[in-house]
């Protein structure tokens, strides 16, 4: 009998990889869940559209609660401060997730956007680095071949009042058919949005996913007045790096075979000939390389096994400052449903994060090649 093995490698490719970011266009209604067949593992906050004449500032409180089979509950929380001025400029923060005992979550990134120039600026407080670029017109996204797509239903669920504003509720239900994700029964994800048309933002978002628990993003401490202009400025302590937008990542590779110890799996440091905008580059500017410390291999699909397929899937992965894999997208396809297997497995990987020149953890983007090989 032939033996099936999966070799997992991290390949830093000389290829253009678009970095997906939240749209900065005006919303006319509640946001909708992506129809690409991939549901985000964690919520980062509420989307703030860049519309003029509707200034405000607020706090967005986030909570993620997962209940294990034995009844144990695991809860994490964080918050972000957001603002928008009369010109439509927006500011959104990103902080680490913490437990109830951890104290104050650390601010890791501030995202600024100016719609008059389409300029996006990401401030990294830990390294005092500001990455700035001009957004191109948003490209239409399509699902990768072999990616499971759920059946989606959208229902109106009524009206209410929150923070003194009328809101309209929408429930989006996504159902994956049996076998679409390797599931032995239908899998349903439900997301509820409560949308305030007066400010054109969601005041409450609640996602229930049996894989990741219940995640909630709630707007609090709303102030409907012009925010301080300093919130949208780059501090003098920041070094500004002007980017050309999403371009390239650099060249280099390393591979591991099945049964290799996780401690031997490392990400190769790339050369310094490009990066994705807004995310630190391993090996550039004193940024170290993230290393995978828990890297289980994905399984073959029945279709790939029957076809005796040998090949690989290349994913773009953001390794966060706390060592998680996020914003996973397919760069190179393999078919046979292997893209989804690779994505779901890499989501479970745990990394020792990269560090900036000041020694603090930073988020980095790396391509990961997952190779499926029959021995």
C-alpha positions in Angstrom: 0.0 0.0 0.0 1.3 3.4 -0.9 1.9 5.7 2.0 0.3 9.2 2.0 2.4 12.0 3.4 2.0 15.8 3.7 5.1 17.9 3.5 4.5 21.3 5.0 6.8 24.1 3.8 6.9 27.9 4.2 7.8 29.5 0.8 8.5 33.2 0.5 7.6 33.8 -3.1 8.5 36.5 -5.5 4.9 37.1 -6.5 2.4 39.9 -6.1 -0.2 39.0 -3.4 -3.1 41.4 -2.7 -3.8 42.2 0.9 -7.5 42.2 1.5 -8.6 45.1 3.7 -12.0 46.4 4.8 -13.7 48.6 2.2 -13.5 52.3 2.8 -16.6 53.2 0.8 -19.9 54.4 2.1 -22.3 51.8 3.3 -26.0 51.9 2.6 -27.0 49.2 5.0 -25.7 46.5 7.4 -22.5 44.8 6.4 -22.9 41.2 5.1 -20.8 38.1 5.7 -18.3 37.2 3.0 -19.7 34.8 0.5 -16.3 33.3 -0.2 -17.0 30.3 2.0 -14.6 31.3 4.7 -15.8 32.7 8.0 -13.4 34.8 10.0 -12.1 33.0 13.2 -12.2 36.2 15.2 -13.8 39.6 14.9 -11.5 42.7 14.9 -14.2 45.3 15.4 -16.9 47.3 13.6 -16.4 48.6 10.1 -16.4 52.4 10.0 -17.3 53.7 6.5 -15.6 56.9 5.4 -18.6 59.2 4.9 -18.6 62.9 5.5 -20.9 65.0 7.7 -21.4 62.2 10.3 -18.7 62.8 12.9 -18.5 60.7 16.1 -16.2 58.8 18.4 -16.9 55.6 20.3 -15.5 52.6 22.0 -16.1 49.1 20.5 -16.1 46.3 23.1 -15.3 42.8 21.8 -15.9 39.5 23.5 -15.2 36.0 22.3 -16.7 33.1 24.4 -16.1 29.4 23.5 -17.7 26.6 25.4 -15.9 23.2 25.4 -17.6 19.8 25.3 -17.0 19.4 29.0 -18.8 22.6 29.8 -15.7 24.7 30.3 -16.0 28.3 29.0 -13.0 30.2 27.6 -13.6 33.9 27.3 -11.4 36.7 25.8 -12.1 40.3 25.5 -10.6 43.5 24.1 -11.7 46.9 22.9 -10.9 49.4 20.2 -11.5 53.2 20.0 -12.9 54.5 16.7 -13.6 57.9 15.3 -14.8 59.7 12.2 -14.6 63.4 11.5 -16.9 65.6 9.3 -14.5 65.2 6.3 -15.1 61.4 6.5 -11.6 60.6 7.8 -11.6 57.5 10.0 -9.5 56.1 12.8 -9.7 52.5 14.1 -7.6 50.8 16.7 -6.5 47.2 17.2 -5.6 45.8 20.6 -4.6 42.3 21.8 -7.2 39.9 23.1 -6.9 39.3 26.8 -8.5 37.3 29.6 -10.4 38.8 32.5 -7.2 38.7 34.6 -4.8 40.2 32.1 -5.6 43.9 32.7 -5.4 46.5 29.9 -5.1 45.1 26.3 -2.0 46.4 24.5 -2.5 48.8 21.6 -0.8 47.2 18.5 -2.1 49.2 15.5 -4.0 52.3 14.6 -5.6 52.5 11.1 -6.2 55.9 9.6 -8.0 56.6 6.3 -8.5 59.9 4.4 -11.1 59.5 1.6 -10.1 62.8 -0.1 -6.8 61.3 -1.1 -7.6 57.6 -0.6 -4.6 57.4 1.7 -4.4 54.6 4.2 -1.9 54.9 7.1 -1.2 52.1 9.6 0.6 53.3 12.8 2.5 50.7 14.9 2.9 52.2 18.4 5.3 49.5 19.5 7.9 50.3 16.8 6.9 53.9 16.1 6.6 53.0 12.4 3.9 54.5 10.1 3.2 52.6 6.8 1.3 54.7 4.3 -0.1 54.0 0.8 -2.9 55.0 -1.6 -5.7 52.5 -2.0 -6.4 51.4 -5.5 -10.0 50.8 -6.6 -11.4 47.8 -4.8 -11.2 44.7 -6.9 -14.0 42.2 -7.1 -13.1 39.1 -5.1 -14.0 35.5 -6.2 -13.9 32.3 -4.3 -10.9 30.0 -4.9 -11.5 26.8 -6.8 -12.3 24.0 -4.4 -13.4 26.4 -1.7 -16.7 25.4 0.0 -19.5 27.9 -0.3 -22.4 28.0 2.1 -26.0 28.5 1.4 -26.8 32.0 2.7 -30.1 33.5 3.9 -30.6 37.1 5.0 -33.6 37.9 7.3 -34.9 41.2 8.8 -35.3 40.7 12.5 -37.0 43.9 13.6 -36.1 47.4 14.9 -34.9 48.7 18.2 -33.2 51.7 19.9 -29.5 51.6 21.0 -27.5 54.5 22.4 -30.5 56.7 21.6 -30.4 55.8 17.9 -33.0 53.7 15.9 -31.5 50.5 14.7 -32.6 47.8 12.2 -31.6 44.2 12.7 -30.5 41.7 10.1 -29.7 38.0 10.6 -27.4 36.3 8.1 -27.4 32.5 8.2 -24.8 30.5 6.4 -25.2 26.7 6.2 -22.5 24.4 4.9 -23.8 21.1 3.5 -22.7 17.8 5.0 -19.1 17.1 3.8 -18.4 20.6 2.5 -15.8 21.2 5.3 -15.4 17.6 6.3 -18.4 18.0 8.5 -20.6 14.9 9.2 -23.8 17.1 9.4 -24.9 20.5 8.2 -22.8 23.3 9.8 -24.6 26.7 10.4 -23.0 30.1 11.3 -25.4 32.9 12.3 -24.4 36.6 12.3 -26.7 39.3 13.6 -26.2 43.0 12.7 -28.0 46.0 14.3 -27.5 48.9 12.0 -27.9 52.6 12.8 -28.7 54.4 9.6 -28.1 57.9 11.1 -24.4 57.1 11.5 -24.2 54.3 8.9 -22.5 51.9 11.3 -23.5 48.7 13.1 -23.9 49.3 16.8 -24.0 45.6 17.6 -22.7 42.5 15.8 -23.0 39.0 17.2 -21.6 35.9 15.4 -22.4 32.4 16.6 -20.1 29.7 15.0 -20.0 26.2 16.5 -16.3 26.0 15.7 -15.3 29.2 17.5 -18.1 30.1 19.9 -20.0 33.3 20.3 -18.2 36.6 19.3 -19.7 40.0 20.0 -18.7 43.6 18.9 -20.7 46.3 20.7 -20.4 50.1 20.3 -20.4 52.0 23.6 -19.5 55.4 24.9 -20.8 57.1 21.7 -20.1 60.8 21.3 -21.8 62.5 18.4 -19.5 65.5 18.0 -16.4 66.5 16.1 -13.4 64.4 17.4 -10.0 65.9 18.1 -8.1 66.5 14.8 -5.0 65.1 16.4 -6.6 61.6 16.3 -6.2 61.6 12.5 -2.6 62.9 12.5 0.7 61.0 12.5 2.8 61.8 15.6 6.2 63.3 15.2 7.7 60.3 16.9 6.7 58.0 14.0 8.9 57.2 11.0 6.8 57.3 7.9 7.4 54.6 5.2 5.6 55.3 1.9 4.4 52.1 0.2 3.3 51.6 -3.4 0.4 49.5 -2.1 0.3 45.7 -2.1 3.3 44.6 -4.2 5.6 41.6 -3.5 7.1 39.5 -0.8 10.7 38.3 -1.1 12.4 35.1 -2.1 13.6 32.1 0.0 12.2 28.8 1.2 12.4 26.0 3.7 10.6 22.6 3.9 9.8 19.9 6.4 8.7 16.3 6.0 6.0 14.3 7.7 6.8 13.4 11.3 9.4 16.2 11.7 9.3 17.7 15.2 7.4 20.9 15.4 10.4 22.6 17.0 12.3 22.0 13.7 9.8 23.8 11.6 10.9 27.4 11.0 10.0 30.2 8.6 12.8 31.2 6.4 13.9 34.9 6.6 13.2 36.6 3.3 15.4 39.0 1.4 14.4 42.7 1.6 12.9 43.3 -1.9 9.3 44.1 -1.1 6.4 43.6 1.2 2.6 43.8 1.6 1.6 47.3 2.7 0.8 47.9 6.3 2.3 44.7 7.7 5.9 44.3 8.9 8.4 42.4 6.7 10.4 39.6 8.3 14.1 40.3 7.8 13.6 44.0 7.0 14.2 46.9 9.4 15.2 44.8 12.3 12.1 42.6 12.2 12.8 39.0 13.0 11.1 35.9 11.5 8.1 34.2 13.0 8.5 30.4 13.8 5.8 27.8 13.9 5.8 25.9 17.2 2.7 23.8 16.7 2.2 22.9 13.0 -0.1 19.9 12.4 -0.3 18.7 8.8 -3.6 18.7 6.9 -5.2 15.6 5.5 -5.8 14.5 1.9 -9.4 14.8 0.7 -10.9 11.6 -0.7 -10.8 13.1 -4.2 -7.1 13.9 -4.0 -6.3 10.5 -2.6 -8.3 8.8 -5.4 -6.5 10.9 -8.0 -3.1 10.1 -6.4 -2.5 13.9 -6.5 0.9 15.4 -5.7 1.1 19.2 -5.5 0.8 22.1 -3.2 -1.4 25.0 -2.0 0.2 28.4 -1.3 -1.5 30.5 1.3 -1.0 34.1 2.3 -1.0 34.3 6.1 -0.8 37.1 8.6 1.0 35.9 11.8 -0.3 38.2 14.5 1.7 39.7 17.4 0.3 37.0 19.7 1.2 34.1 17.4 -2.0 33.3 15.6 -2.7 32.8 11.9 -5.2 35.3 10.5 -6.4 36.8 7.2 -5.7 33.5 5.4 -6.2 33.6 1.6 -5.3 31.3 -1.3 -2.5 32.4 -3.6 -2.0 29.2 -5.6 -4.7 26.5 -5.9 -4.4 22.8 -6.1 -8.1 21.7 -6.5 -9.7 18.5 -5.0 -10.8 20.6 -2.0 -7.2 20.8 -0.7 -7.4 24.6 -0.3 -10.0 24.4 2.4 -8.1 21.6 4.2 -4.9 23.7 4.2 -6.8 26.8 5.4 -8.6 25.1 8.2 -5.3 23.4 9.4 -3.1 26.6 9.3 -5.8 28.4 11.3 -4.9 26.0 14.2 -1.1 26.6 13.9 0.6 28.5 16.7 3.7 30.6 16.1 6.4 32.3 18.0 5.7 35.8 16.6 8.2 38.0 14.9 9.8 40.8 16.9 10.4 44.4 15.9 13.6 46.3 16.4 12.5 47.3 19.9 12.1 43.6 20.9 8.3 43.7 21.0 6.1 41.2 19.0 4.8 42.5 15.6 2.4 41.1 13.0 4.0 39.9 9.8 2.8 38.5 6.5 4.2 35.3 5.1 3.3 32.9 2.3 3.0 29.3 3.4 3.2 26.4 1.0 1.4 23.3 2.1 2.6 20.4 0.0 0.6 17.2 -0.5 2.8 14.3 -1.6 2.2 10.5 -2.0 5.1 8.4 -1.0 
